[in-house]
Amino acid sequence: MKYLRAAIIAALLIPIASGADLTGRWVAATRTPDGQTRETVFALKADGDRLSGYMSSPQGDTAISEGRVNGDDISFVIVREMGGEERKIQYTAKITADGLLVKMPGFGDRPGRDLFAKRVSTDPPKPLPPPVPKIALPPMQDVKSNGLAKTPPMGWNSWNKFRNKVSDQVVREIADAMVKNGMKAAGYIYVNIDDTWEGSRDPQGAIRSNEKFPNMKALADYVHGKGLKLGIYSSPGPKTCAQFEGSFQHEEQDAKTFAAWGIDYLKYDWCSAGRVYQSSSMPAAYAKMGQALLAAGRPIVYSLCQYGAQNVGEWGARSGGNLWRTTGDIRDTWASMSDLGFEKQIGREKYAGPGHWNDPDMLEIGNGGMSEIEYRTHMSLWSVLAAPLLAGNDLRDVPPGILEILIDKEVIAVDQDKLGKQGVRVSKNGDLEVWARPLADGGHAVCMFNRGGASAKVTARWSDIGLTGSHKVRDLWAHADRGKFSDEYAAEVPSHGVVMVRVH
């Protein structure tokens, strides 16, 4: 904060640039949802209509290419590794009376945003050091299955709600709440600590937890004492997404540490691994930890977090993974949930089955950004997809309506069906969609979704599902038998809502 205040004061003393004198260091400070202050630095050098320099953020320094100045307007491109792939990202900015207004582009359903940067120095940027050559690992060697996660994992993860505020106390209180409020009884057994638990390494290289987690073994013992399991987080890179210590070149050591602590689940997030590994080495980097976990002497569910890159379904299970992300990060909005759940899962069903699951990211149910109708759609879609169910809200204080959605036994039974077949979209008529999956008892789970802005009648036709004749229908959310129907079943579905049935 001292640096930030000094930067702002310094900026007030430096004349605002015109297109001819952009050269200098520009700093934009923003507050993240978890209350942290993040700085993005633009170190610029103008030479006529050409612009060079670099952009610096918590993810590292990235050189500017294709930079242009046109009066008070500038544009530039940076090339950044994202999810195992290199992407060109176009930025534009405008010189204003007060500073530099930078337009940050959006990705997928994630909207772009503005950053306002003030100039704190007129010094030209120093050249960036030459990039360190990235490691090319040998081709991935298949990792033997650990035999875990025969049904999609269920539990809780700290990131969506708590981010850097997660602590030993929070985790204990969440575990207590899961026992008390019925979450454990409903099948939620993993209590997963996401990023920001990591401390430094000891002189022998062993990872230590930070002051928020004074004794990870004692915490695991506490969680186990509740009949639950403890999960943790790391990265194949040198740093995690939040810039804490990763597992790069300490894979076997960290796996043994996790096992000694009593860890039952590992989420392994690509993040800074793109700085040290060639993108083609992603499968081998994940297999490296997969093998280390297998050799650590404790059953640990292995969750790959690599955002669906490099057709992960083809190699996720072979790297030892029990589940793998198919998408970018979810947000607590209808647009985000819809994009990740409805659009990003098409064609992935062939990769899912007992012990290996497609993961469209954690649940946002109860975090306040959607209505209960939309959260019911969220739960229904994840269940018909045979997706992991990892709650992301504060379970210590859950409104009754939200808890009812999370612990509905009939909907959870669809997600946990032992046949392990991921559902597919069987019909689409504008905003009206029908998804279905076969079940172990010979029946089918059918979701009738209305993604539109007004209530509408949605029809599920038996021929679309592969059925003929008459079948009994049970409404799972209403917990009511609807009777026997020939050829089809129709229901009025509210805007952004769902009717979920079991067809016998």
N, C-alpha and C positions, 0 to 999 in steps of 0.2 A: 504494500500500500504506500510506503514511503516513496518508492520508485515511481509509482503511478502519480502521486501528487506532484513530485518533482517534474515529471514529464509534462503534466498539464500546465504547470507554471512556466516551464520552458517554452511550451508551445505558444503561450500567450505573447511571448517576446519575439517570436519569429514571424515575419510577414507571411501572409497567406500566399501560396504559390500561384503562378499563372502557368499556362502551358509551357512557357519558356524556362521556368525555374522550379520544376517539380523535384529536383534532386534533393534527397534528404531521407530521414528516417521518420516514418509515420506510424503512430501507435493507436490502435483501437482497443479499448477495454470493454468487456461485456461480462454480465453476470449469468452464470449457468443456472439451470433449474435447481441444482443442489446447493446454490449459494456461493459457489466459488467465483473468483474473478479470473477471467482468461484474457490474455493479451494476444492480439494478432498484429504483427509488425510487417509493414511494407517498406523495404529498403530500396529506394528508387534512384535511377540515374537517367535524366533526360538528355538526349543529344539530337536536337532538331525535332523531327517527328518520330524519332525512335525512342523506345523506353526499355531499359534493362534493369537488372537487380534481382531481388528475391523476395519471397513471402515467407515469414516465419510464424509458426503456430505451435501449439503443444505437440503436434504430430511431426515437427521437424522443419528444416529449411528446404524450400523448393525454389529453384531458379525460375525466373520469368522468361518466357519465350514469346515471340510474336507480339511484342509490346509496341503500341502505337499511341501517339499524342495528336489530338486534333483540337486545337484551341483549348477549351476547358474540359474536354472529354478525353478520357484515356481508355484503352482496352489492353488486355494482356491475357496470355494463356499460360497455365502451369500444367505440368504432367505429373500426376500423382498415382501411386499404387493404392488401389482401393479394392479390398476383398480379393486380393490375389490377381488383379488385373490392372494394367496401366490405363489411365483415362486422361484425356485432355479436358481441362476445365477452363471455360471462358469467363473472365471477369470484366466488368466495366466499372468505371468510376467517373465522378464529376467533381471538379474543383469548385467549391462554394466559398462564400465569404468567410466561413469559419473553419474550413478544413477540407477533407477529402471524403466524399460520400461514395462508398464502395458497394456495388451490387453483388452479393454472394449468390451464386446460382443454387437452385433447388435440385433435388434428386428424387426421381419417382414421384410419390405423392407428397414428399417433404417440400414445403414451399421455400423459395429463396428468402433472403433477408438482407437488410441493409446494415453495414458497419460504418460508423463515423470515426475517422482517424484524424488525429491532430499531429502536426509536424513537431518533432522534438529536437531535430538536428538538421542542419543543412549539409552535413558531411556526406560525400558520395559513399555508396556501400563498398565495403571491402569484398574482394572476390571470395566466393565460397570455396572451401577446400574441395579437391577432386573427390568424386564419390568413391566410397569403398566398394571394391568388387563384391557382388552378391554371391552367396554360396549356392552352388548347384549340388544338391544331394544325389546320391545314386538312386536309381529307380526304386520305388516303394516295394518292400517285401511284405507279403500278406501277413497280418497279425491274426493269430488264432482267436476265435470268438471267446469272450469271457462268460458267455452263458447267461448274461443278465438282461433285464428289461424285456421280459417276454410279453409284457403289455406296456403301453406308453407310460413313462415315468410320471408320477403325480407328486406335487409338493408345492413349495413356495420358493421364490427368489427375491432377494433384497433390492435389486437394482431399480425397478420401475418406480417404487415409492421412496426408498431411502437413499439411494445412490451413495454418496460419501458419508452419510450419517449413520450407516449401519455400524453396529457395535456388538460386543459380547452381550450386553444387557438386552439390546433389542432382539437378538437371536433367541436368547432364553425366554423372553416374554412372548415372542412369536410361537415358540414351541409350546409354551404353556397354553396359549390361546388355541392352538390347533387341537390340543387334547380336549379342552373345555368346550369349544364351540361346535364340535362334531366334524371338523375337517379330517382329523386322523381317522375317525370311524368311517368316513366316506372314501378313504383311500389315499389321502394326501400324506405322504410319509417323508419326503425329502425336505429338509430345511437348508436352503442353499445360500451361502454367502457369496455375493458377487464381488466386483472389484473394490479396492481400497483397504483390504485387510493386511496387505503385504508390508513387511518391514525390510530391514537390511539383511544381508547374509553374514553369518559368523565367519571367523577366520578360516574355517574349513569349507566354507561355501554353502553351508546349510541355510535354507530360507527361514527367517523368523517372522512372526506376526508383529504388527505394530502395537502401539499403546492402547488402541481400541480393543484389542484381543489379547489380554495379558497371558492367557494360557489356553491354547487351542485344544490341547488334549483334554483338559478339564471341561471345556465347552462341549466337545464331542461326547464325553461321558455323560454330561447332563442331558443332552439331546437323546442319546441312546437310552437313558433312564426313563424317558417319556415314551419309549417304544417307537421313536422316530430315527431318521438317519440324517447325517450332516454332509452338506456339499460345500465345495470350495471352487475357486476360480484362478486361472493363470493364463499365460500366453506362450506360444512357441517363440515369440520375439524377446528382445532384451527388456522391453517395457510393456506394461499392460495398456489398455485404452486410456486409463486415467493416469498414466505415467508412473505406475508403481513397478516393483521388481517383477520381471517375467522369468520364464523357465529356460531361456536360451542357454544352451550348453550345460544345463543342470537338470536335464530331464530325468535321468535315473535317480539322481540325488533327491529331487523334489518328490518324485513318485514314492520313494521310500519314506520320506518325511511325512507325506500325506497319509500313507498307510500306518505309520507309527502313531500319528495323531488320532487315527480312527475315522478318517474321512471315507465317505461312501459314494461320492459323486464328484466328478471334476468337469467344469465347464472350461473349455480351452479356446481362447479367443485370439484370432489371427493378428489383429492390430499391428504392432510394430514389426512383426515377422517379415513384412514386405520390405523392410529396410535392409534385412540381412540375408534373406533367401530369394533366389530367383523364383518367379511365380510358378514355374513348372515344378518346383520342389515342394509345393504345398502338400500333396498327398504323402510324400515321404516324411515331411516334418510332423504331420499328425500321426503317422505310423510309428515314428520314433517314440512319442509319448505313449501311444497305445501299447507298444511292446514293454515300455518301462512300467506301466501300470500293471500289466499282466505279470511281470516278474516281481512286483513289490510285495506279493504275499497277502493281499487283501482284496476282496471283491469291490471294485470301484466302477460305477457306471460312468461311461465316457461320452461326454457331450461335445461335439465339434461345433464351434461357432466361427464359420467362415463365409456366411452370408450367401450361400448357394453358389459360390464361385466354382468354376472348372468342373461343372457337371458332377457335383459331389456325390450324387446318388450312385454313380458308377464305382466309386472307390471308398465311400464313407465306411461301410461295414468292413471292407478289407483292411482298413487302417486301424481296426479295433473299435470303431465308433458304434455306440448304441443309438445315437440320434445325431442329426446334423441339421444346422440351420439352412433353410432354403431361401431366405429373404434377408433384407436389411432389418434394422431395428424397428419394432412396432412402436407406435405412439398411441396415446389414449384419445383417438379420434375415430369417427366412423370411416372417414376416407382411408386412413392408414390400415385399420383392421380389415376393411373390405378389399383393399388392394392386395394385402399379404395373404388373406384367407381365400378369397374367391379367384383372384387372377394369377397369383404366383405359384399355385399348387397344381395347375393343369398339367397332366402328363407325368407327374412324379409318382403316381400310385404304384408303379411297378417296382419301386425301390423299397417300399415299406413292407414290414412284416415282423413277426415276433423276434425281438432282439435288435431291431434296426428300424428307426422311424424318421420320417421327414418332420422337421421342426419349423413351423412358421413363426416362432418366437413366443414369448411368455404371454400370459393373460393380463389384460388391463382391467378386468372386471372389478368395479368398486373404486376406481381411482378418480371418478368424477367427470370425465370428459365425454361420456356417452350416457344415454338413458338406460333404464332397466330393460326396455324392449331391445335396444341395440346390444346390451350385454348378453341378453338371452340368445340373440343371434350369434354373437361371438362364441359363446359356450357350445351352441349347437353345431356351428361350423367346425370348430376344433375337434369336437367329438366325432362327427361323421368323417373327418379327415384322419382319424386315429392319431391325432397329434398329442404330444406331451401336454399335460395340464399343470402348469406351474403358475400358481396365483402370484400376483405382483402387488397386491394392496396391503394395507395395514390390517392384519388379522386380529389385532387387539381390540378393535372397535369397528365392527362390521354391521351396517344396517341390515335388518331382517330380510328385506327383499334381495339384497346382494348375496347374503349367506345362502338363501334358498336357491339362488342360481348356481352357486359354487358347489353345493352338496347334493343337488338333485340326483338321487340314486339311479333313476331310470335313464337319465341322459348319460351319467358317468358309465353305466353298464354298456352303453354303445361304444364309448371311447375305449373301454377296457375289454371289449369282446375278444375272446381268445383266438378266434379265427385270424385276427390281425390284418384284415383287408381294408386298405384305405378307400374311402368313398370317392366317387367321381360325380361330375355334373352330367346328368342324363338328359336334361332338356333346358332350353333357355328361350324365353320369349320376351325380348326387351329387358326390363328390370326384374322379371319374374324367372326364378331358377328353381330347378329341382335337382337335389343331390341325393345319392343313395349308396349304401354299402351292404354287402351280404354279411350275415351273422352266423355264428357257430351253430345255432339251433335250426338253421334252414330259413329263418326269416330275413327280413331286410329292414334296415333303418332308413327312413326317408325324410329329408328336410325340404320343406317348401318355403323358399325365401322370397321376400318382396324387397328389393333394393330401391324401389321407387319412392316418390314423395307423397303418395296417397294410398289408402287401403285398397287392396285388390284381391280378386279371386285367383287362387293358384291351383292348378290341377296336376296331380301326379298320375300319369298313365302307366298301367301295369306293363304295357308293351315296351315302354322306355326302360323299365327296370329288368326286363327279361322274364316277366310273369304272365300267366294267362289265368282266366277263370275268376273265381270269387275268393276273397281273402279277408280275414279279420283285421281290423285297424284299431290300434290303441294310440291315443294322444299322450305323448310322454310328459310334456310340461303340465297338461291338465290332469294327468294320472287318471284318465277315463277311457273306457272302451267305447268306441264309436259305432260298432256293428260290423256287418259283413258287406263288402262292396265288390261289384263286378267291374272289371276293366279299368277303373280309375277311382281316385278319391280327390275331392275338391274341398277347399276351405278358404274362408276369408282371412287374409293375412294383413296385419297393420303395416304401415310404412316402416321400413327398416326392420321388419319383424320376421318371425318364423313360426311355422307349425311343424313340429317334429313328431313323426309317428313311427311305430313299429308295425310292419305288415307281416302277418303270420301266414 
